[in-house]
Amino acid sequence: SLQLLKMLASTIGTTGKHLRREISEIVFTISNIRDILRHGEKHPFLQKLSIDILTSLALEGDATERIGDTGGVLQELFNIFFKYGIPEDRKGVNLTVAAGEALAMLALESKSNCHRILKLKLLRRLVEALKDPLLRVNSARILRNLCIYSGSEFFHQLRGVTAATPIILQAIMSEENKIQEVMAGLSANVFKYMTSQESRISFEEARITVAELANKLVEIIKKHKCPSTNVPRIRRFTVELAIWMMKDRVENIYTFKDLGMAEALKGALETTSELENFNVFCGTVGLNRHRLTTQSLFETALELMESRQNINQCKILQNQLADLDEL
């Protein structure tokens, strides 16, 4: 019956949307799944099916809230996620990844679920999990969603995420593809919890200069000339980080300009796609649209560089006029 339920919950299109709503409205569905997660340790296959069902149901906002509001579901998912940090078999790997994906989905665009997760006091473990090869992708996704959707109520608690900044920076510099994508996505949101002085210290701890990071971001944009289904958000996350860097310190604008970011972005503007504007997909249909399109982000970054250029031109003109006055 779980296999049938999984098949129904993962149906695409309008039919799938209706089925997920119907399934989540059955009063025993989520609590029964919770019991399987809690007591089904000897049946990892059933646990995996149950987690997959939750992930599919979380495609619908109402279902997401029902899942989070059912006592113990989030805690049981975290228990599974952290339990198999170093799994002994493939089943453990599958469970860990599935639990992480479910938690990331449940935190996506859900302020209430983000608050529930933060109340579990697991932020430090999520930060530590960024060092674990098996856990780091979904840990980064969960942390990013917590930073974006929690609101101001937990600002002080979320400052604990800043401890991960050196790890995040090193991953952006040394990794590729999915890990690089999720770390870039997390970084721009972590920096907003830091002062400029704190961010400079983080760069020092990571033994990375701002110029080196800027160069890496330009390389990423140049490398990914077109959006990819494997890393559909890597370009937008890269530009989000670049925008933060330029707003944080004026000199970073000059650094990006000298490295050719403006030219790279102008080329990227010609290849933007709807693929880059969504957080998740159901089949080929995009769900959870980003508030700003990738096109808008690229244009914002270009405007930052161009506005600084205009200011410089004005200053040069003012200096020239002053020289003429002296003559």
N, C-alpha and C positions, 0 to 999 in steps of 0.2 A: 504493500500500500504506500510506503514511503517513496518507492520508485515512481509510482503513478503520480503521487503528489508533486514530486520534483519535476516530472515531465509537464504537468499542468501549470505549475508555477513559473516555469521557464518559457512558456509559450510567448511568442512575439506578437506585436501588433495590438489592435484594439481588443481582440479576443483574450490575449494574455493579460492585458490590463484588467479586464472584467474578472477573469479567473482569479487573479491575485487578490483582488478586493474581496471576492466571495470566500476564498480560502481563509484570509486573515480575519474575516468577520465571524467565522465559526469559533465559538468561545473556547473550545478545547484545543484548537490547533497549536497555538504557541506554547501553552503550558505543557502539553504532551511532548513537544519537541524539547522543551527545557529539561524534562525528566529524562529523556534519552541522553542528552548531553551530560546530565548530572550522574546518571547511574549506568550508562552504557559503555563504560571503559573497556569491557571485554568484547565489545561489538563495534570496533572502529568503522566498519562499513556503514552501519546504521547511523553512527554519529556523523559521518561524512555526508550522507544523504540529508540528514536533518539540517546540517549547517548550510548545505547548498540550497535547501528550501528557504531558509531564512534570508540568504543573500538575494534570492530571486524575489521574495516578497518585499524586500527593502527597496525595490525599484519604485514602489508606490509610497508616497509620503504618509498616508494614513496607516499603512501596514508598518512602516518604520516606527511610528509612534507607539503602536500597539505592542510591538516587539520590545521596545525599550521600557515600556510601562509594565511589562510582565516580569514580576520579581525574579531575579536570579539569572535571567538570560544573558545579560552582558557579562556578569561575573563568570558564568560557566564558559562562555566563549573565551574570555581572557585566561581562565584556568587551562584550557586546551592549548591556547596560543603559546603560553609561556612554558607549559609542561614539557613540550617536545622540542625544546630549544636545540638539543642535540639528539635527534631521533635515532633509534637503532634500526629502523626499517622504513620502507617506502610509505607504509600506512601512516607512520608518524609524521612524515614530511607532508603528505597530502592533508592530514588533519590540521597541521600547523598553518599551512598556506590558506586553507579554506577558512579557518577561524579568523585569520588576519584580514582576509578579503571581506568577510561578513562584518567585522567590526568597523572597517573603513567605510563600508557602505552605510552602516547604521549611523555613523557620525556625520555623514555627508549631508549638508544642508539641514541638520537637525540640532537646533540649539539645545533642546531638552535632553537629547541623548548625549550630547557633548557634556552637559552638566552632570548627567548621571555617571559618565565615565570618569570625569574629574573627581567626583565624590568617592570613587573607588580607591583614590590615592595611589594610582599606578603610574603616574607621570615619570617618576625616576626610572622605573623598570622599562618603560617605553624608550626613554632616552638611552639607557644602557643597551637595549635591543638593537639600536642602530649599528652596533659593532658586530652583531651576529649575522653571518651571511644568509641564514635562513629567514631571520625575522626582520631584517632591516628595511626591505621594500615596503611591507605592510605597516611596520612601525612608523616609517616616514609618512605614509599616507594618513594613518590615524592622527599623528601629531599635527600634520598640516590642517586637517579638518578641525581639530580642536582649536588651533590658532585662529582659524578663519571664522568659525561659526559659534564660538562660545560666548562672544560678547564681552563687555567690560567687567562683568561681575567677577570673573576669575582671572583678571589681568595679573594680579600679584602671583597667584599660583602658577600661571603659565610662564612666568619669567623663568621658571625652572627649566624650560626647554632650551634656554640660551646656553646651558652647559654643553649642549650638543653641537654648538657652532663649529668648533675645530674639526669634529668628525665629519660634519656636513661639507665643509669647505674642502677637506682632503678628498672626499668621495667625488665631488664635482671635478676636481683636478685630475684624479687618477682613474676613475671608472668610466664606463661608457653605457650607452643605451638605457635600459630601464632604471638601473640604480642611479645613473647620472640624472635622469629625468625626475625621479621622485625627490632626490636630494636638492635639485635646483628648485623644485616646487616648494619644498619645505623652507629653504633658506630665506627667500624673500619675506616669508611670513614670520620667521623667527627673529629676523633683524628688527622688526617693528617693536619688539619687546626690549630692545637694547638702546642705550645711548651711543652716540658716535664714539665716545671714549671706550666704551665696552666692546664695541665692534672692532676697534683698532687692536685692542688686547687679544681678541679672539683670532684675528689674522696673525698676530705674533705667535700665539700658542700653536696655531696650525702650521707655522713656518711658511706662510704664503703671503706674498705681497698683493696689494690691491691691483697693481698693474698685471701681475700674473693671472689673477682671476679674470680681470677684464679681457685679457688676451684669450683665455680659455673660452669665455662666453662668445667672443667674436668667432672663434674657431668652430664652435657648435653651430652657430647660425650659418656659417659658410658650408659646413659639412652637410647639414640637413637643408638642402636647397628646396626640397619639397616635403610636405608633411608625410609621416610614415604611420602605418597602422600599428607598428610595433611600439613606437614612442610618439603618439599623436600630440602630446602636449609639451614636448621638450623645447620647442621654439618659443611658445608663449611663456613657459616658466623661466627660460633663459632671459627673455626680455623683461619680465617682471623683476628679476634680480638686477638687471642692468639699470632699470629705471630707479630702483631703490638706491643703487650706488650713486647714480648721477644726482639724485635729490639730496643724498646724504652729504656729499662733498662736491663742490663746484669743480675742483680740479679733475674729478673723475670724468667729467664731460669731455675735457680736453684729451684725456687718456683714450677714451673710446673713439673720439674723432680721429686721433692719430693712428689708431689701430685699424681703422677702416670700418667701424661699425655702421656708420651712416650708409655707406655703399652696400654693405651686406644686407641691411634692412630694406633698402630700396629694391634690391633683388628679391628678397623674401616676400615683399608686398605683392609681387606679381604671382606668387604661388600659394597664397593663403587659401584655406579650404574650410568648409563647415566641419570637417573632421576635427579641427583644432578647437572648436568652440563648445565642446561638451565634456563633462566629467566622466560619464559612463555611457555605455551603449547596450541596447537590447537588440541583438542581431545587427542590422545595419542602421538602426534608428538611434539617433542621439538622444540622450536623456540628461537632465540636470545641466542646462545650458549655463555657461559662464556669464557673469554679469556684463563683462566687456568682451567684445569680439577680439580675436587675435589681430585683425586689421587695425582696430582702435589702439591696441597696445603698441603695435609697431609704429603707428603714426605719432603716438604720444612720445615715444623714445626719440623719434626723429625731430619732433618739435622742440624737445629739450635741447638737443644739440644745435638746432638752427637758431633758437632764441638766444642761446649763448653767443653764437656767431654774430648775430645782429647787435647784441650789446657790445661785443668787442669792436665791431665796425663803428659804432657810435662813439666809443671811447677814443678810437684812432682819429676819427673826424674831429672830436673835441680837442684832442692834442694838437692836431694840425692847425685848427683855428686859433688856438692859444699861441702857437708859434708865429702865426701871421700877425697876431695882435702885438707881439713883442717886436716884430720887425717894423 
